[in-house]
């Protein structure tokens, strides 16, 4: 929604991480742990300006635009995960 409704469409940088739950667990005590391994994968910047403009010209609904953007970002994150 942030991308689809922005006045100036931002560039999205997809990221995927593994191991953050070892550093900051989701259960008590919520104390950060040291010397744990984290893997951070960063993808290529994604530009949606042309896509959003085209979809607006095609009179797509805001929901359709958000779904399109979400699906593309999610696909890139899944590629990073592999």
Helices and strands as residue ranges (DSSP letters): E 12-18, H 20-23, E 39-46, H 49-57, H 62-81
